[in-house]
Amino acid sequence: MTVRGWAWGAESSSPETPETWDYWTEEGTTNTARNDGGWGRIQFLPGDEFVSPVKDLGSTATRFLILAMDKYGVGKGSGTLYWRGRDTDFSQSADEISGPVWELYVAGGSTKTWRYVQIKAVG
């Protein structure tokens, strides 16, 4: 079994690939996510919506996808996670007409056949 993933805000993550929050943008703008440094916690206020880059999983194979919060450290407060995906690529800023529809992420993950995946965090 191959584990493939990205860890935003964790400089020393394994087996996930580490990425800073600087790749996330505020929904509907080009503003990058506010963070407590390139690594660490994302900072958002109630009503803020930040979206991740679109990630290519390499194929549309059926796989179990899961999102893990606070895996490498404990944050403060809470937010709601959404995700979306499809077989063909779409832009980070795609709306729900040109891109896939956002789905509420349910803790524990889900089986998907998405090749391209994106995450949204709402404060």
N, C-alpha and C positions, 0 to 999 in steps of 0.2 A: 504494500500500500504506500502510495506517495502522498505526503502531506505538502500542500502548496498553499501559501497564504502570504498576507502582508500584515505587518504590525505597525500601525501608525502610533507615533509617540514613544516607541521603545527602541532605543539605539542598539541594544544587545539582545535581539530576539532570535530564537532558534526553535524550530526550523523555518519560521516565517522570515520574510525579507523585511528589514527595517525601513521605514519611510517616515519623514517628518510630516507634521500637519500642514506644512506649506503647500502641499499638493491639493488640499481640500479648498473649495471656494464657497462663498456665501451664495445660496440659491438665488438665481436671477441677476447676479452681478459677477464681476471678475475679482472681487475682494477675496484675499486669502483668509483662511481661518485664523482667528486670534488664538495664540497659544502662549504657554509660559516658557518659551524658548523653542527652538526647532524640534526638540524632543520633549516629551512630557504630556501634560493634559491640554486638551482642546478647551477653549473658554468660550461659552456661548450663553446668551441671556435668554430668558423666556421668549419664545417666538422666533428665535434665530433658527435658520436652517442652513446647514453646511453639507455639501456633497463631496464625495470622494472622486478620485479619477475613475474612469471606466477601466476595469481590469479584464485582460484576455486570459481565459483559463486554458486556451489551446485547442479545445474541441467541444462538441456538444454532447459528449459522453454523459450518461446519467451518473450523477455524483451527489453525495450528501454534503451540503454546505452549512456551515455554522459560523456565527459571529460571536466572539468572546470579548466582553468588556472587562477592563481592569485586570487583564491577565498578567501584566508585568508590573503593576503598581495600582494603588487604590486612588480613584479620583474623588471629587467632591460633587455632590448634587446628583441629578439624574437627567436623563433625556430619553427620547423615544427613537428607536432605530427603524428605518425603512430600507428596503432593497428593491432592486429591479434588475432585469436582465433579459437577454434574448440571444438568438443565434447570430445575428449580424451586428456589427459595430455601431455605436452611436456616440455622440459627443457628450462631454461632461455636463454641458449646459442644455442638453436636449430637453424640450418640454414633453408633456405626455401625448402630444400629437405626433411629433417627429421621433420620439423615443418611447421606450416601454413605460407602462404604468407603474407607479410606486405601490409596493405592498408592505403592510405592517410586518416587521420581522417578529416572529414568535420565538421566544427563548427555546433553545434546544435544536434549532436548525430545521432543515427540510431538504428533501430530495429534489433536485432540479436538473434540467438538461441545458441550462444557459451556458453559452461560451463567453459572453461579455456580461459583467456584473458591476453594479454600482451600489454604494451605500449612502444613505442620508441620515444625519443626526439632527433632531429637532429639540430645541430647548423648551 
